[in-house]
Amino acid sequence: MTVDLATLMLIAYRAMDDQVMHAMHQAGFKVTIAQGRLAQRIAPNGSRLTDLAEQAQVTKQTASLLVDALEREGMVERVPDPADGRARLIRFTERGQIASAHAMETVMRVERTWIEHLGPELAGSLREALTKLREITDPYQ
């Protein structure tokens, strides 16, 4: 039985999620997958809630609940948007920056394992193909 490309990509994505979430919990960062998916979209200087909701493909209400939970964990804070005094930005706290860096270290470790398994040439071809596919699939690039 042939498995379609989207399912194959989803399997790899979920495997990455599982390893990142396990590493985060082991390090004492109690975040859910949904919170993590939203947090990974926070821009370096902060993001508006509506932008996070759109990019995470959740309702504004759901995004607000996820941000509330991240705020309770000390990972993010809401600050005034310097471009619009009425708006607020969601940005990482110091703890959130540490958590984000830990998550990225885990992602890089998993990628190294994948590259070792595939070999550098095949891994490079996979990255090239997925980057090319992103041109027609990622409206946020």
Salt bridges, closest charged atoms under 4 A:
ASP17 OD2 - ARG37 NH2 2.44
ASP68 OD1 - ARG78 NH2 2.97
GLU71 OE1 - ARG78 NH1 2.51
GLU77 OE2 - ARG91 NE 2.75
ASP81 OD2 - ARG48 NE 2.79
ASP84 OD2 - ARG48 NH2 3.88
ASP84 OD1 - ARG86 NE 3.21
GLU111 OE1 - ARG127 NH2 2.60
GLU135 OE1 - LYS132 NZ 3.25
ASP138 OD2 - ARG134 NE 2.64
